[in-house]
C-alpha cells in the first residue's frame, strides 16, 4: 500500500466509519436508557425527558469522537514526525499520519470484544462494570481499583504494546530506517509522550476524585 495524502485521508475516513458503527451498536444494544437506569444513573433528572436527552447526547458523541480522533492522530503523528526529524530521518507528515491511523486499528479488537462481552456474557452489567472493563489490560487483574489508577491500568494492555510495534513497522516501511531503528524512535518519542499523558490524566483524576483514591 502506498503512503500518500489521499490514502491517509481514506484511512482516516475508514477508521471513523468503523468507530461510528461501533458507537451505534453500543448505544442501541449496550448503553441504552434501561442500562443507565438499572445502574442507578439517570439520563435526565427531568421526568419523561429521558429519551429526548438521550438522543441529544448521542448526536454530540459522534461529533466529539470525530474531533477527538483528529486531534489525537495529529498529536501522535507530530510526536513521531518530530522524533524522526531529531534522528535526521524526516518523513512526510502525511505518511506518518497514515501510519498512525492504520496502527490504531488494533484497538478495535478490545472494543469489539467489550461489546460482545456485555451483550452476550454480561447483559446485566452496570455502568461501573462497563468503565472498569478492558480486555487484556492490567485493570482486569484487580477487582477494586482507586479512580486515580484506573486509566493508567487500562492503558497498560497488550494492544497498546502491539500498537508500538505496528507504529515501528509503519515507520520502517516509509523510511530508510531498519525495523530496530524504527522501534527505537517509537520508544524514544511516542512512549515518553504517552507516559506524560497518562500521568497528567491520573493527576487530574486524583484531584477530581480525591475521596476515592
N, C-alpha and C positions, 0 to 999 in steps of 0.2 A: 504494500500500500504506500502511495506517495504521500509525503507530508507537505501539504500546501495550505494556503489560506482558505481555499474553498473546502478542502477536505476537513480542515479544522472546524469550520462553521457547521458542516454536515455532522461531524462527530458531536458537537455541542447540541445541535437540534435533536439528534437521536437520543442523546443522554437525557435531555429534558423531557422528551416524549415518553420515554420509559419511566422517568421519575413521576411525571404527572399521572401515568397509568397506574403506578403503584399507590400513589396518593388517592386516586379514585377508588381503587379496590379497598384500601384501608378504611376510607371514610364510609363506604357503603356496606362493608361486611365486618369491620372490627370496631373502629372508633365511632360508633353510632350514638344517637341520643340515649338509647337504653343503656349502652355501655357506660356512659358518663354517669347516668343516674344510679345505676347499680353500684358504681364506685363511690357514690356519695358526693360527686362533683357535678352540680347542676350547670347546664349550659347557660341558662339565664335565670336571674333572680325574679324576673317578671313572669307571672303565671300566664300560660298559654302562648308564650312568645318563644319557646324553646326552638321550634322548627325554623322560625324566621331568623333568629340569631345564629343558629347553627349553619344555615345556608349562607348567611352573610360572611361567617368566618371561613367557610370553605373557599369562597372566592379569593379572600386575602391569602389563604395558604398557597395557592398556585402562584400568585404574584410575588409573595415574599420568598418562595422557594426559588423562583427564577432569578430574582435579584441576588439572593444568597449564593446560588451556584455560580453566576457570572463573576461575582466578587471573589469567591473562593478560588475559582480556576485562575483568575488573573493574578491573585496574590501568590499562589503556588508557582505558577509559570514564571512570575517575576523573580521569585526566590531562586528557582533553578537557572533562569537566564542570567542572573547576577553571579551565581556560582560558576557557571561556565565561562562567563566573562573574566572573573577573577583568576580562573585557571588558564586563561588565554586560549580558550577554545569556544569562541562565540558561535551561537547557532541562532537562526532566525526565530523571533518570538512566536510567530505563528506555528512553527514546528514544535516548539516546546509546549505551547498551549494545547496542541492536539495530543501530544504525548500525555500531558496531564489529564485530559478528558478521557482518553482511552484507558488509561491505568485506573481511573476512578470506577470503571465498570465492575471491578472486583467487589465493590461494596454493595452491589445489587444482590449478591449471594446471601449475606446475612439478612438483608431487608426482605427478600422473598421468603426465606426460611422463617423469619419472625411472623409474617402474615400467615403462612401455613400453620405454624405452631399455635397461634392464638385462635385461628378459625377451626382447626380440627382437634388439637390436643388440649387447648386450654380455653374453651369457649366461655367459661365463666370467670375469666381473669379480670383483674381490676386495673385501674389506671396506673397504680403503683407497680403492678406486675409488668405492665407494658413499658414503663420508663426504665425499669431495672433489668429488662431482658436484652441481652446482646449475645448472639450466637458465637461461641468460641472466644469469649473475652474473659479477662481476669475478673470482671464484675460478676460473672455467672458462678464463680467459685465461692462467693460469700452470700450468706442469707441476709444479714443486716449490715448495711454499709452507710456510714455518715454521708450526708448530702454533699459535703465538700470533696469527697473521694470518688463519688460515682462517675463523674465524667472522665477522670484520669484512668480508672479501672476499665471503663468502657472503651476508651481509646487504645488501651493495651490489649490488642486482639490479633489473631493470626492473619486477618485480612489486611490490617494496617501494615504489618511486616511484609506481606506479599505485595502490597502497594509500592513499597520501597524498591523491591526487585523489578517490578514492572516499569517504574519510572526509570530505573537504571537501564533496562533493556531498551526503552524508547530512546533514551539519550544515546545509547550505543548505536542504534540504527540511524540516528540523524546526525551523528558527528563522526569524527575520525578517532574517537577515543575507544579504548578497549572496554570490555564489559566491567572489568575490575576498576578501571579509572572512572567509569560512569557511576558505578555504585559508590565510589568514594565521594564523588561530587554530591550525590543524593544524601549521603550520611553527613557530609560537612555543611550542607546548605539547608536542605529540607528538614532533616531530623531535629537540629537545634531550634529551628523556627517552630516546629511542632511542639517541642518541649516548652518553649516560651509561651505558646498559645495555651497549652494545657495548664500550665502554672497560672496564667492570667485568669482563665476560666475558674480554676479551683479557688484562687484568691477571692474573686468577686462572689463566688458561690458561698464561700465561708463568711463573707460579710453579710450576705443576704439571708443565709440560713445558719447563723451562729448558734442558734438554740438547738440545732440538730447535729452539730459537729461533735 
